[in-house]
Amino acid sequence: MSRAVKNFRKSGTYESPTREEEDMMAYYMETLLRQCASQDEMTLDPSVYEYLYDHIPDWSALVEDKQFKMAQRLVDFYEISQRFPILDAVNTDEKVLHKFLARIRAIMWADEDTSAGVLYRSVMSYLNENIPNWAEPRHEKHEQKIQDVLMFIQLNGHMPKKL
């Protein structure tokens, strides 16, 4: 139980959870969603489903909506920059988008037996419609270095030479 929940039960006042506590709660909900999405319907006890739907009716939609909003941000970035976000970017938002893209690519390519996470069909369809080849594994560092070499060749008319 988080410090914030304990304090609320004890004193009736609510304190915002720490970032670590919030991350732990998010991880717990993602774990529940992974279990719900697994092929084995018996992974999650039916009473847990009932409790979630009774107390947080749109619990799965909330997580799907968050993922969809990140996908929209990724599409906006791609449309403006005509490239995928990179991890080494100066812009913090671009780094966040890179991590999101890396995570959903990992989910796409993970074995069904792994617990890589959940990628919603609505998000996958949206990305398929708006970003060509988004799911293909990328090697951004190599792509940038190759583009640098191509630029060098165009400017100098030859491959870079060793000193």
Beta strands, then each sheet from edge to edge (+ up, - down):
end
